[in-house]
Amino acid sequence: MIKGIHHVQITIPKGTEEKAKHFYCEVLGFEEVEKPDALKGRGGFWVKVGDHDVHLGTEDGFDRLTTKAHIAYEVEELAYWRTKLQAEKIDILDSVPIPGFDRFEFRDPFGNRVEMIQPL
C-alpha cells in the first residue's frame, strides 16, 4: 500500500546551491533541513514545505525550460505571492483555469516550472 508522498526532488545546475538557497529559503521562505551525512557530498540541499520535504539535487545536461514537469505549492493569499515574485523579477505565467482554484505558474531562477495554487 502506498501511504503518501515522502518527498519530491527538483534539480538545479551544479554549483548553484547558494543562489537556490536564496530563492527557496529567503524568497519563498522554506526552512532548510540537514541532509544525512551519507548524502552531503552529492551536492544540493533539502527544505521543509509544510509537512513534506523538497530535495533540491544538482544535475547538468538538460534544458529545464522544455519540460512540463513541475511542483505545485498550495498557498493562502495567491495575490501576495504574485506580487512578491514579481518584485523578484520573476515572470508570472497565467494557467489554464481549473474549477475551484485560482493559480499561476512561473519558472524558478533555474528554469524549473512551479505552480502556486489556492482553493477558492
C-alpha positions as CSV (number, residue, x, y, z in Angstrom):
1,M,0.0,0.0,0.0
2,I,1.3,3.5,-0.9
3,K,0.7,5.7,2.2
4,G,1.5,9.1,0.7
5,I,4.4,11.2,-0.7
6,H,7.6,11.3,1.4
7,H,9.4,13.9,-0.7
8,V,9.8,15.3,-4.2
9,Q,13.0,16.3,-5.9
10,I,13.7,19.0,-8.3
11,T,17.1,19.8,-9.8
12,I,19.3,22.8,-10.1
13,P,22.5,23.2,-12.1
14,K,25.7,22.0,-10.3
15,G,27.3,24.8,-8.3
16,T,24.2,27.0,-7.8
17,E,23.3,25.9,-4.3
18,E,23.8,29.4,-2.8
19,K,21.6,31.1,-5.4
20,A,19.0,28.3,-4.9
21,K,19.1,28.7,-1.1
22,H,18.4,32.4,-1.5
23,F,15.4,31.8,-3.7
24,Y,13.9,28.8,-1.9
25,C,14.8,29.8,1.7
26,E,14.7,33.6,1.6
27,V,12.2,34.4,-1.2
28,L,9.8,31.5,-0.7
29,G,10.5,31.2,3.0
30,F,11.2,27.4,3.1
31,E,13.2,26.0,6.0
32,E,16.4,24.2,5.1
33,V,16.8,20.8,6.8
34,E,20.0,18.9,7.2
35,K,20.8,16.1,4.8
36,P,22.1,12.8,6.2
37,D,25.9,12.7,6.3
38,A,25.9,9.9,3.7
39,L,24.3,12.3,1.2
40,K,26.1,15.6,1.9
41,G,28.8,15.1,-0.7
42,R,26.3,14.8,-3.5
43,G,25.5,18.5,-3.7
44,G,22.1,20.2,-3.4
45,F,20.1,20.7,-0.2
46,W,16.7,19.8,1.4
47,V,13.9,22.1,2.5
48,K,10.7,21.6,4.5
49,V,7.5,22.6,2.9
50,G,4.6,22.2,5.3
51,D,4.7,18.5,6.3
52,H,6.8,17.4,3.3
53,D,10.3,17.7,2.1
54,V,11.6,19.0,-1.2
55,H,15.0,17.9,-2.2
56,L,17.0,20.2,-4.5
57,G,19.6,18.0,-6.2
58,T,22.2,19.1,-8.7
59,E,22.2,18.0,-12.3
60,D,23.6,19.3,-15.5
61,G,23.0,18.4,-19.1
62,F,19.3,19.1,-19.8
63,D,17.0,22.1,-20.6
64,R,14.6,22.6,-17.7
65,L,12.6,25.1,-19.9
66,T,11.4,22.2,-22.2
67,T,9.6,20.2,-19.6
68,K,6.0,20.4,-18.2
69,A,7.2,18.6,-15.1
70,H,6.5,20.8,-12.1
71,I,5.7,21.1,-8.4
72,A,2.6,22.9,-7.2
73,Y,2.5,24.7,-3.8
74,E,-0.8,25.2,-2.2
75,V,-0.9,28.8,-0.8
76,E,-3.0,31.2,1.0
77,E,-3.2,34.7,-0.5
78,L,-2.3,34.0,-4.0
79,A,-2.1,37.7,-4.8
80,Y,0.6,38.1,-2.2
81,W,2.8,35.5,-3.9
82,R,2.2,37.0,-7.4
83,T,3.3,40.4,-6.1
84,K,6.3,39.0,-4.1
85,L,7.6,37.0,-7.1
86,Q,7.1,40.0,-9.5
87,A,9.2,42.1,-7.1
88,E,12.0,39.5,-7.5
89,K,11.7,39.9,-11.3
90,I,10.1,36.5,-11.8
91,D,7.8,36.4,-14.8
92,I,4.3,35.2,-13.9
93,L,2.5,32.9,-16.4
94,D,-1.2,32.6,-16.3
95,S,-2.5,29.0,-16.1
96,V,-5.5,27.3,-17.8
97,P,-8.4,27.8,-15.3
98,I,-9.3,24.8,-13.1
99,P,-12.8,25.0,-11.4
100,G,-12.5,25.7,-7.7
101,F,-8.9,27.0,-7.8
102,D,-7.0,30.2,-8.6
103,R,-3.5,29.6,-9.8
104,F,-0.5,30.8,-11.7
105,E,2.8,29.4,-12.9
106,F,6.4,30.7,-13.1
107,R,9.9,29.3,-13.7
108,D,12.3,29.4,-10.8
109,P,15.8,31.1,-11.5
110,F,17.0,27.7,-12.9
111,G,14.1,27.1,-15.3
112,N,12.1,24.7,-13.2
113,R,8.3,25.0,-13.7
114,V,6.5,25.9,-10.5
115,E,2.8,26.4,-9.8
116,M,1.1,28.4,-7.0
117,I,-2.4,27.3,-6.4
118,Q,-5.2,28.4,-4.0
119,P,-8.5,26.7,-3.4
120,L,-11.4,29.1,-3.9
